[in-house]
Amino acid sequence: MKVPFVDLGSLHRDIEEELHPVFTRVLKSSAFVLGPEVEQFERAFAAYCGSEHCIAVNTGTAALHIVLASLGLRPGDEVITVAHTFIATAEAITAVGATPVFIDIDPVSYCMDPERLEAAITPRTRAIIPVHLYGQTADMDPICAIANAHRIPVIEDACQAHGAEYKGRKAGSLALAGCFSFYPGKNLGACGEGGAVTTNDPDLAQRIRMWRDHGSRRKYEHQFSGHNMRMEGLQGGLLAVKLKYLDRWNAQRREAARCYSEVMAGAQLDLPVEMPYGKHVYHLYVVQSEDRESLRQQLSSAGIDTGLHYPIPLHLQEAFRYLNYSKGDLPVTERIKDRILSLPMYPGITTDSIQHVAAELQEKCNVG
């Protein structure tokens, strides 16, 4: 029995009749970049997140970059974030010439540990980027309290947290700005690349809109040198359709996670934990095993695809060697890197598939 890591084909087949008219509308209007389809999506996604503004861009990386650029970050500035994340979080920091400062994570949520934050703040700290990882938000109240005391803006990296909640509020509405990726495999994924920024700050929203379109308010009038980070019209239209199903898909992910946790309750594994402050949407279902590589090989032999998110933390990557971090600097991050394993997770994953995964885990990890 083959169990893919994700199954985008079945997801799109279920709503194919609603997706096809988007292609027709965009072709007829020739609004291939920005335009009414993108504007409709921006309004809908802002309302969904509980934010006043949504600015659609071409990638999640661009979303992070464009917020930092709009805040005026430059060489010599520092941005505090975590090393247990995709490189895009730190790439956005270096793209504006600033320096990433990595702190350790909470061992249960895998997100920024608020207790490590204060000590990392210096006179050069200009922003803090907690990462809502695997579909669960960071503990935002203590993070924002520390940031506010130092008058430092907080930017949510919500690229894996579409629809996740913190104390009843959705990711993307918890700080100055929220940054999302709509890469196809995300909980809300485009049929290509896409990203967005959400914010309640009208001045920041306007500056971000200008940054994404060459620093202009009107065509051929440029207030500053910006970038081309515009969302395509087609992706905006497709995302507007898919947004209507996001809560349903997240509910299916949560049910799959419940099923996984139930059938693997006796396993010699560390299973994901939904933190008491929030609602997990399980972009990934990540377990920990002392014998990760052997377990991964057994699952592969049984036709079960898995993933590693992420096997090399950023502070130990060659790309950031110049920052002079060493092994041992972030002990929690470094401990889990050799233990984490992402199991198949997507809307519509069948009970049979989950039980097949569990059967292999039972053989290897003494489940039951």
Buried (B, 14 or more C-beta within 10 A) or exposed (E): EEBBBBBBEEBBEEBEEBBEEBEEBBEEEEBEBBBBBBBBBBEBBBEBBBBBBBBBBBBBBBBBBBBBBBBEBEEEBBBBBBBBBBBBBBBBBBBBEBBBBBBBBBBEBBBBBBEBBEEBBEEEBBBBBBBBBBBBBBBBEBBBEBBEEEEBBBBBBBBBBBBBBBEEBBBBBBBBBBBBBBBBBBBBBBBBBBBBBBBBBEEBBBBBBBBBBBBBEEEEEBEEEBBEBBBBBBBBBBBBBBBEBBEEBBEBBBBBBEBBBEBBEEBBBBBBEBBEBBBBBBBBBBBBBEEBEEBBEBBEEBEBBBBBBBEEBBBBBEEBEEBEBEEEBBEBBBEBBEBBBBBBBBBBBEEEBBBBBBBBBBEBBEBE
